[in-house]
């Protein structure tokens, strides 16, 4: 997490669309929403020297551009990437180069398209046995309570197998918290995910929507790829 260059990734992905090259700072809230804080700001700029220092304290050594573990074996990681996703491929290249800066070799493994509905439990990607890293398509939940499925022990979208006592305690407060307390509580959930190094949001995916100017009541849906989510309200302006 300390080695990856999220700022460069955002610039590379978003600038061609004329969008601000800003990193994802919150897993739950979009900028401007109540409860949004820049919890991930400390991971905006890569810190390879700090990463190497932390690894050294755990018995790892960097020599000749190669990081070796406590047993002396070179550190090599596997990165699973969806083969048909050009954006994922682009980000994978950046991950490989970032990790190389701390002597870690990353082997990219191509996977097929994930099956299932993005809104249901089947949306959890099918990752190969022994996977270590994966570039996944994730979305800011339409309802913040949906975050529990990603970070609760045994949650339907908890593909990382993460389980933490502090996170569990926060998620247990959600059902009994008042509406006024929820934004701050959900932000604590996000902050805990950063502290626990559960996963690392890389970049907000750009979404381009084109439609007929005569079409009325069209609203971009809260889910990726879901334009036709309220089509019962659509209509065409009379000529």
Backbone bond lengths (Angstrom), bond angles and torsions (degrees), N, CA, C in turn:
res aa  C-N    CA-C-N  psi(-1)  N-CA   C-N-CA  omega(-1)  CA-C   N-CA-C  phi
1 X - - - 1.465 - - 1.520 111.24 -
2 X 1.339 116.84 -35.35 1.458 120.48 -179.05 1.525 111.78 -75.52
3 X 1.315 117.41 -23.34 1.468 120.66 -176.10 1.522 113.10 -86.79
4 X 1.331 117.83 -29.65 1.466 119.76 -173.35 1.523 111.76 -68.97
5 X 1.331 115.38 138.90 1.463 122.23 -177.85 1.529 109.39 -96.48
6 X 1.322 116.16 82.68 1.461 121.01 -176.98 1.522 111.87 -66.95
7 X 1.327 117.99 -34.59 1.460 120.88 -179.29 1.528 111.16 -63.23
8 X 1.332 116.84 -43.95 1.464 120.55 178.31 1.521 110.93 -65.67
9 X 1.340 116.43 -37.36 1.462 120.19 177.86 1.525 110.11 -61.72
10 X 1.321 116.94 -45.02 1.461 120.73 -179.70 1.520 110.44 -63.15
11 X 1.320 116.94 -41.80 1.473 120.44 179.20 1.527 110.73 -62.41
12 X 1.315 116.05 -45.41 1.465 120.89 -177.13 1.517 112.28 -65.72
13 X 1.332 116.66 -38.35 1.464 120.92 -175.00 1.528 112.49 -84.11
14 X 1.337 117.31 -40.66 1.462 120.82 -170.06 1.527 114.58 -93.96
15 X 1.322 117.74 -31.63 1.465 120.29 -176.85 1.523 113.28 -57.65
16 X 1.343 120.17 -40.81 1.466 119.25 179.33 1.526 113.72 -59.54
17 X 1.324 118.02 -20.91 1.462 122.12 179.23 1.529 111.64 -94.10
18 X 1.324 117.09 3.43 1.455 120.21 -178.01 1.512 112.93 73.48
19 X 1.331 116.76 21.38 1.463 121.47 -177.90 1.525 110.41 -100.27
20 X 1.311 115.76 154.48 1.455 120.59 177.85 1.523 110.10 -63.85
21 X 1.312 116.17 131.35 1.468 121.16 -177.15 1.525 109.55 -84.89
22 X 1.318 115.96 74.75 1.462 120.99 -179.17 1.530 109.83 -112.66
23 X 1.319 115.32 143.10 1.459 120.66 179.39 1.525 110.42 -78.34
24 X 1.314 115.94 159.40 1.465 121.11 176.01 1.524 108.20 -75.93
25 X 1.326 117.19 122.06 1.456 121.21 -176.22 1.519 113.64 -108.68
26 X 1.331 117.47 -9.57 1.458 120.64 -176.44 1.516 108.62 -149.51
27 X 1.318 117.66 130.00 1.458 122.31 -178.12 1.527 112.93 -77.57
28 X 1.319 116.50 -19.87 1.465 120.47 -168.79 1.520 112.30 -109.31
29 X 1.320 117.38 -40.54 1.457 121.18 -175.34 1.523 111.33 -115.04
30 X 1.322 115.92 141.61 1.449 121.47 173.12 1.524 109.39 -81.87
31 X 1.336 118.41 155.54 1.472 120.19 178.49 1.526 111.50 -54.17
32 X 1.316 116.40 134.22 1.457 121.83 180.00 1.509 113.97 95.24
33 X 1.324 117.61 -15.85 1.466 120.79 -179.86 1.528 109.95 -80.18
34 X 1.345 117.63 148.99 1.471 119.70 176.24 1.525 110.31 -57.64
35 X 1.292 116.99 130.75 1.454 121.07 -179.73 1.513 113.99 98.48
36 X 1.330 117.58 -11.53 1.460 119.75 -178.56 1.522 111.04 -71.53
37 X 1.310 115.89 128.34 1.465 122.43 169.50 1.521 107.54 -138.99
38 X 1.307 116.59 156.13 1.461 121.32 -177.23 1.528 110.02 -84.19
39 X 1.324 115.80 71.67 1.460 120.92 -176.33 1.528 112.31 -68.01
40 X 1.335 116.84 -27.17 1.467 119.56 -175.54 1.507 114.65 -96.95
41 X 1.332 117.69 13.04 1.470 120.82 -174.20 1.527 112.49 -59.01
42 X 1.326 117.75 -31.17 1.467 119.85 -177.67 1.525 112.38 -70.11
43 X 1.346 116.94 -11.04 1.460 120.67 178.46 1.527 112.23 -107.26
44 X 1.316 117.88 14.15 1.461 120.55 -179.86 1.522 111.58 -69.44
45 X 1.325 116.81 -42.67 1.463 122.68 -175.90 1.527 108.80 -109.69
46 X 1.325 117.26 133.19 1.466 119.11 -178.46 1.521 111.66 -64.51
47 X 1.317 114.96 147.83 1.461 121.51 179.30 1.527 108.70 -133.21
48 X 1.345 117.20 68.17 1.465 119.73 -176.50 1.522 113.62 -60.89
49 X 1.345 117.36 -36.95 1.465 119.35 -179.95 1.527 110.98 -63.82
50 X 1.337 116.29 -41.72 1.466 120.01 177.94 1.522 110.81 -66.47
51 X 1.341 116.78 -36.84 1.464 120.57 178.42 1.525 110.53 -63.95
52 X 1.336 116.23 -43.25 1.461 120.06 179.55 1.525 110.55 -65.30
53 X 1.320 116.84 -38.41 1.467 120.44 177.71 1.525 110.74 -62.07
54 X 1.340 115.98 -43.42 1.465 120.13 179.17 1.521 110.62 -64.53
55 X 1.320 116.88 -42.49 1.465 120.64 178.94 1.529 111.01 -64.33
56 X 1.323 115.60 -38.71 1.466 119.69 -179.79 1.522 111.20 -61.45
57 X 1.340 116.18 -35.43 1.464 119.67 179.47 1.521 111.66 -68.04
58 X 1.341 115.63 -17.82 1.462 119.73 178.25 1.517 113.72 -101.09
59 X 1.329 116.42 12.62 1.464 119.09 175.87 1.507 115.27 95.32
60 X 1.345 117.89 6.51 1.459 120.91 177.31 1.528 109.58 -89.39
61 X 1.340 115.92 153.64 1.452 120.28 -179.18 1.530 109.73 -135.73
62 X 1.336 115.23 138.15 1.460 121.26 176.25 1.517 108.22 -106.95
63 X 1.324 116.17 120.39 1.450 121.21 -179.05 1.520 109.21 -146.27
64 X 1.339 115.78 127.55 1.454 119.63 179.56 1.519 113.08 62.66
65 X 1.335 116.11 28.77 1.458 119.68 179.54 1.505 114.82 78.46
66 X 1.324 117.89 10.06 1.472 122.34 -179.64 1.522 109.12 -123.43
67 X 1.315 116.28 128.25 1.458 121.73 177.20 1.520 109.28 -89.74
68 X 1.323 115.71 128.13 1.460 120.16 177.15 1.515 109.50 -117.12
69 X 1.327 115.21 148.73 1.451 121.28 -179.57 1.512 112.51 -83.31
70 X 1.324 118.01 -178.72 1.467 122.20 -179.01 1.524 113.32 -56.60
71 X 1.344 117.03 -26.70 1.467 119.83 179.85 1.522 112.09 -88.14
72 X 1.335 116.51 -4.04 1.460 120.00 -179.36 1.517 114.27 93.78
73 X 1.334 117.39 -2.89 1.465 120.68 -178.96 1.532 110.18 -82.16
74 X 1.346 117.96 139.02 1.474 120.70 177.31 1.528 110.73 -60.98
75 X 1.323 116.33 143.73 1.461 121.52 -179.98 1.523 108.97 -85.34
76 X 1.330 115.31 121.96 1.459 121.32 179.46 1.517 108.44 -134.53
77 X 1.330 116.76 131.22 1.458 121.99 -178.41 1.523 110.38 -118.21
78 X 1.325 115.29 154.66 1.458 121.81 176.92 1.524 109.43 -106.97
79 X 1.328 116.51 130.32 1.463 122.40 179.23 1.520 108.93 -115.34
80 X 1.329 116.86 119.49 1.463 122.71 -179.90 1.527 109.05 -92.09
81 X 1.334 117.06 126.83 1.452 122.63 -176.87 1.522 108.97 -133.96
82 X 1.335 115.81 138.02 1.461 119.83 177.01 1.525 109.38 -68.50
83 X 1.322 115.73 123.22 1.459 121.05 -172.70 1.522 113.01 -62.90
84 X 1.336 117.42 -33.72 1.457 120.78 -174.51 1.523 113.69 -89.46
85 X 1.315 118.01 5.02 1.463 121.23 -176.58 1.527 109.67 -105.25
86 X 1.336 118.71 103.11 1.469 120.33 -177.43 1.517 112.96 -63.64
87 X 1.333 117.44 -32.23 1.463 119.76 178.80 1.519 110.72 -67.37
88 X 1.326 116.44 -42.02 1.462 120.33 177.94 1.525 110.41 -62.42
89 X 1.326 116.44 -39.04 1.458 120.03 177.99 1.528 110.68 -63.46
90 X 1.324 115.78 -40.22 1.461 121.44 179.26 1.525 110.64 -63.12
91 X 1.318 115.75 -44.54 1.460 119.95 179.24 1.525 111.33 -68.16
92 X 1.320 116.79 -34.16 1.465 120.27 179.50 1.522 110.85 -61.02
93 X 1.330 116.10 -40.23 1.459 120.15 178.53 1.527 110.81 -59.76
94 X 1.343 115.60 -40.91 1.470 120.27 178.94 1.527 111.39 -67.77
95 X 1.327 116.97 -37.24 1.466 120.50 178.56 1.530 110.16 -64.22
96 X 1.328 116.04 -43.82 1.472 120.53 -179.63 1.526 111.00 -59.98
97 X 1.343 116.45 -46.88 1.468 119.75 -178.18 1.526 111.54 -68.31
98 X 1.344 117.56 -37.06 1.466 120.69 179.11 1.521 111.10 -64.48
99 X 1.319 116.50 -43.33 1.463 119.84 -179.03 1.525 111.63 -70.58
100 X 1.339 115.99 -29.87 1.461 118.99 177.28 1.523 111.31 -62.43
101 X 1.342 116.53 -27.93 1.468 120.88 -179.82 1.526 112.62 -66.03
102 X 1.338 117.22 -19.21 1.463 119.98 176.52 1.530 110.60 -112.81
103 X 1.335 116.02 16.99 1.452 120.76 174.42 1.507 115.77 81.26
104 X 1.333 117.48 14.19 1.467 121.24 -178.73 1.531 109.44 -99.08
105 X 1.301 116.94 125.40 1.459 122.20 176.10 1.516 109.33 -85.96
106 X 1.333 117.13 130.73 1.464 121.98 179.24 1.520 109.14 -115.78
107 X 1.318 116.09 121.60 1.463 122.16 176.64 1.526 108.52 -97.27
108 X 1.336 116.46 120.88 1.465 121.03 -177.59 1.526 109.25 -88.01
109 X 1.325 115.61 126.10 1.469 122.85 177.76 1.514 108.71 -111.55
110 X 1.340 116.69 127.10 1.458 121.09 -179.68 1.520 110.26 -84.88
111 X 1.332 116.28 139.34 1.463 120.66 178.67 1.515 109.48 -125.62
112 X 1.324 115.98 166.60 1.454 120.79 176.01 1.511 110.40 -80.71
113 X 1.326 116.88 178.74 1.465 121.64 179.60 1.512 110.01 -69.98
114 X 1.330 117.90 138.45 1.468 120.31 175.85 1.515 110.32 -66.80
115 X 1.307 115.96 140.32 1.462 120.41 -179.79 1.509 109.72 -96.79
116 X 1.328 114.88 158.48 1.454 119.08 173.65 1.510 113.18 108.99
117 X 1.297 115.08 167.98 1.447 123.79 179.98 1.527 109.53 -80.55
118 X 1.340 116.77 131.31 1.461 119.71 -179.60 1.519 112.57 -60.94
119 X 1.331 116.77 -18.68 1.460 119.40 -175.99 1.520 112.41 -94.71
120 X 1.325 117.69 -11.52 1.452 119.71 -174.57 1.515 112.78 -109.05
121 X 1.318 114.94 178.84 1.456 120.05 -178.71 1.518 111.49 -63.97
122 X 1.353 117.00 -25.26 1.453 120.13 -178.57 1.517 112.48 -70.12
123 X 1.319 116.86 -5.28 1.462 119.31 -178.17 1.520 112.55 -75.27
124 X 1.321 117.97 -12.04 1.454 119.10 176.90 1.518 108.60 -63.05
125 X 1.343 118.19 124.50 1.457 119.84 -176.04 1.507 111.78 -65.06
126 X 1.322 115.33 150.07 1.453 121.09 176.97 1.522 107.73 -89.54
127 X 1.316 116.66 105.69 1.447 121.25 -176.41 1.518 110.22 -102.18
128 X 1.340 117.42 145.86 1.468 120.23 -177.47 1.523 111.83 -67.63
129 X 1.312 115.16 157.13 1.455 120.99 178.09 1.527 109.70 -60.39
130 X 1.311 115.48 134.61 1.453 119.64 177.92 1.515 114.91 83.48
131 X 1.344 117.40 10.06 1.469 119.47 179.45 1.522 110.10 -62.52
132 X 1.324 115.18 147.77 1.464 120.43 -178.21 1.521 111.94 -117.96
133 X 1.331 117.59 -37.42 1.459 121.89 176.56 1.517 107.96 -139.92
134 X 1.326 116.06 152.33 1.461 120.41 177.14 1.516 108.92 -150.59
135 X 1.327 115.60 142.90 1.458 120.37 171.65 1.518 106.78 -96.24
136 X 1.320 116.01 112.74 1.456 121.90 -175.66 1.526 110.84 -112.76
137 X 1.312 115.22 154.04 1.455 121.05 169.83 1.524 107.47 -87.89
138 X 1.328 116.46 113.15 1.456 121.02 175.70 1.513 108.71 -124.90
139 X 1.301 116.27 158.46 1.459 121.13 -176.87 1.515 110.43 -130.41
140 X 1.327 114.57 152.61 1.460 118.63 171.02 1.523 106.72 -66.51
141 X 1.323 119.52 125.22 1.464 120.26 -175.18 1.528 112.21 -58.85
142 X 1.336 115.90 138.87 1.464 119.64 174.74 1.524 109.44 -60.33
143 X 1.327 115.57 -34.05 1.454 122.13 174.53 1.527 107.10 -123.07
144 X 1.335 118.79 121.70 1.465 120.32 -175.73 1.520 114.35 -52.12
145 X 1.333 117.35 -27.87 1.460 119.18 -179.47 1.526 111.75 -61.21
146 X 1.325 117.34 -19.75 1.464 120.51 179.16 1.515 112.87 -66.00
147 X 1.325 117.78 -14.23 1.457 121.06 -179.22 1.521 111.33 -65.41
148 X 1.323 116.85 -22.97 1.465 119.90 -178.68 1.516 111.75 -61.26
149 X 1.340 117.26 -32.91 1.459 119.95 -178.26 1.521 112.07 -68.32
150 X 1.340 117.08 -18.31 1.460 120.65 179.13 1.527 113.16 -92.48
151 X 1.338 116.99 -30.78 1.462 119.03 -172.08 1.524 114.59 -120.11
152 X 1.328 117.48 -3.88 1.463 119.63 175.28 1.524 109.08 -78.78
153 X 1.307 116.21 145.48 1.463 120.35 176.65 1.524 109.94 -57.64
154 X 1.323 117.02 121.34 1.457 121.39 -179.01 1.509 114.05 76.65
155 X 1.343 118.76 12.24 1.459 121.87 179.38 1.524 112.06 -60.84
156 X 1.321 116.70 150.44 1.463 120.77 -174.35 1.520 113.56 -62.14
157 X 1.338 117.83 -28.39 1.456 121.38 178.64 1.528 112.47 -108.30
158 X 1.317 116.63 14.66 1.461 121.37 -179.88 1.527 109.14 -83.95
159 X 1.334 115.82 72.03 1.464 120.10 -176.32 1.521 111.63 -73.49
160 X 1.323 118.12 -15.26 1.460 121.12 -179.04 1.531 112.29 -83.02
161 X 1.330 116.90 -12.02 1.452 119.27 -177.53 1.513 112.96 70.57
162 X 1.336 115.60 21.77 1.465 120.41 -177.34 1.526 111.39 -70.70
163 X 1.328 115.20 141.73 1.458 121.13 175.13 1.526 108.01 -150.84
164 X 1.331 115.65 123.17 1.453 119.23 -179.60 1.509 110.91 -141.58
165 X 1.326 116.32 138.53 1.463 120.77 -177.06 1.526 110.98 -64.72
166 X 1.335 117.37 -42.28 1.468 120.15 -178.87 1.523 110.99 -65.55
167 X 1.339 116.91 -40.61 1.456 120.33 178.05 1.522 110.42 -65.89
168 X 1.321 116.94 -42.18 1.467 120.66 179.43 1.519 110.87 -60.34
169 X 1.325 116.76 -39.27 1.462 120.64 179.92 1.525 110.88 -65.31
170 X 1.335 116.97 -40.05 1.461 120.43 178.71 1.525 110.64 -66.16
171 X 1.324 117.20 -45.63 1.463 120.55 -178.77 1.525 111.70 -65.31
172 X 1.337 116.78 -28.19 1.472 120.44 178.07 1.521 111.09 -69.30
173 X 1.331 117.78 -22.69 1.465 121.36 179.48 1.524 112.10 -78.74
174 X 1.338 117.08 -21.91 1.466 120.53 -173.96 1.520 113.04 -57.38
175 X 1.350 119.69 -49.20 1.474 118.97 -176.56 1.519 114.74 -64.12
176 X 1.332 117.80 -22.25 1.470 119.84 -175.66 1.531 112.54 -107.36
177 X 1.323 117.35 -2.20 1.466 120.61 -179.02 1.522 110.28 -77.81
178 X 1.305 116.49 150.67 1.462 120.89 176.50 1.527 108.96 -77.89
179 X 1.340 117.66 158.97 1.471 119.85 178.22 1.518 113.41 -54.47
180 X 1.322 117.16 -35.59 1.459 120.44 -179.37 1.529 112.11 -69.89
181 X 1.324 116.39 -25.68 1.465 120.55 -178.55 1.518 113.13 -86.23
182 X 1.340 117.51 -18.18 1.458 120.64 -171.12 1.529 114.83 -64.26
183 X 1.350 120.36 -45.27 1.472 117.70 -178.70 1.519 113.50 -55.07
184 X 1.327 117.41 -46.08 1.460 120.66 179.69 1.525 111.18 -66.36
185 X 1.323 116.81 -35.62 1.461 120.84 179.96 1.529 110.76 -67.59
186 X 1.343 116.11 -45.20 1.463 119.16 178.61 1.521 111.24 -63.72
187 X 1.323 116.50 -34.18 1.463 118.69 177.53 1.525 110.70 -66.27
188 X 1.323 117.29 -33.75 1.464 120.27 175.13 1.528 110.72 -64.93
189 X 1.336 115.89 -36.31 1.466 120.46 176.87 1.530 109.49 -61.02
190 X 1.332 115.86 -46.51 1.459 119.67 179.29 1.520 110.96 -62.53
191 X 1.321 116.65 -44.87 1.459 120.50 -179.60 1.522 111.04 -61.47
192 X 1.318 116.87 -38.23 1.457 121.14 178.77 1.528 110.64 -65.32
193 X 1.338 116.73 -36.61 1.467 120.28 178.45 1.533 110.85 -64.64
194 X 1.341 116.40 -38.17 1.467 119.09 175.88 1.525 110.10 -65.79
195 X 1.326 117.25 -46.05 1.461 120.42 -178.07 1.526 111.54 -63.11
196 X 1.334 116.05 -35.79 1.456 120.34 -178.38 1.505 113.92 -83.10
197 X 1.355 117.16 -1.59 1.477 120.71 -179.46 1.526 111.02 52.93
198 X 1.323 115.79 42.31 1.465 120.24 -177.87 1.527 110.15 -67.11
199 X 1.302 116.69 -48.90 1.450 122.70 179.87 1.527 107.00 -157.68
200 X 1.314 117.21 174.29 1.453 120.05 -178.11 1.524 109.81 -132.85
201 X 1.343 118.13 107.45 1.468 119.84 174.33 1.526 109.05 -61.35
202 X 1.327 116.51 131.17 1.456 119.75 -176.41 1.519 112.46 -95.24
203 X 1.345 116.69 -56.37 1.461 118.81 -175.89 1.524 109.09 -158.04
204 X 1.323 116.08 147.45 1.464 121.46 175.23 1.529 108.45 -74.39
205 X 1.312 117.45 125.71 1.460 120.52 -177.49 1.522 110.90 -73.30
206 X 1.335 117.68 131.94 1.468 119.83 176.43 1.522 110.15 -74.74
207 X 1.320 116.83 139.10 1.466 122.35 178.07 1.520 108.27 -124.86
208 X 1.323 117.21 124.31 1.459 122.96 -179.72 1.524 108.70 -106.63
209 X 1.326 116.17 128.06 1.463 121.13 -179.13 1.531 108.70 -120.86
210 X 1.319 116.86 126.81 1.469 122.06 176.23 1.526 108.10 -121.56
211 X 1.351 117.81 136.24 1.456 119.73 -179.03 1.525 109.81 -152.88
212 X 1.293 114.99 162.09 1.462 122.58 178.68 1.530 109.34 -68.30
213 X 1.330 117.44 130.58 1.461 120.75 -177.50 1.528 112.72 -64.80
214 X 1.333 117.32 -16.67 1.459 120.15 178.24 1.532 112.42 -85.08
215 X 1.323 116.14 -9.09 1.463 120.14 -179.25 1.521 109.84 -77.07
216 X 1.317 117.08 127.78 1.461 122.68 -176.65 1.529 111.23 -104.30
217 X 1.317 115.28 153.51 1.473 123.68 172.80 1.518 113.99 67.50
218 X 1.323 117.10 20.44 1.462 119.61 178.49 1.523 109.59 -81.09
219 X 1.313 116.55 127.41 1.458 122.31 176.97 1.522 108.57 -128.46
220 X 1.317 115.72 135.93 1.460 119.35 176.74 1.521 108.16 -66.03
221 X 1.322 116.39 128.58 1.452 120.69 -176.02 1.507 112.86 -70.86
222 X 1.314 117.28 163.27 1.465 121.75 -178.63 1.523 113.11 -80.23
223 X 1.336 117.53 2.16 1.451 120.92 -177.23 1.520 110.16 -121.77
224 X 1.327 116.48 148.55 1.450 120.28 176.50 1.524 110.28 -59.10
225 X 1.319 116.39 134.73 1.459 120.73 174.63 1.502 114.23 69.02
226 X 1.331 118.79 17.76 1.462 120.45 -175.45 1.522 110.15 -119.96
227 X 1.329 116.19 70.67 1.456 120.04 175.75 1.530 109.54 -75.57
228 X 1.322 116.13 -40.92 1.467 120.40 -177.17 1.524 110.35 -87.08
229 X 1.313 115.00 66.00 1.470 119.19 179.34 1.522 111.55 -109.83
230 X 1.338 117.52 -16.92 1.460 120.67 179.27 1.531 109.99 -135.39
231 X 1.340 115.10 35.86 1.471 119.32 -173.74 1.517 113.91 -62.31
232 X 1.334 117.01 -16.37 1.471 118.39 177.80 1.526 111.54 -67.22
233 X 1.335 117.19 -16.18 1.465 121.34 179.25 1.524 113.20 -96.71
234 X 1.328 117.63 -3.47 1.451 120.21 -176.55 1.524 111.58 -75.03
235 X 1.295 114.96 157.82 1.453 120.61 174.14 1.530 108.73 -167.92
236 X 1.323 115.76 166.27 1.468 120.09 -179.61 1.523 110.22 -109.15
237 X 1.307 114.82 140.37 1.451 121.42 177.48 1.527 109.51 -66.08
238 X 1.324 116.01 134.22 1.466 119.24 179.61 1.521 109.58 -63.09
239 X 1.322 116.23 138.64 1.475 120.74 -178.28 1.526 110.40 -68.26
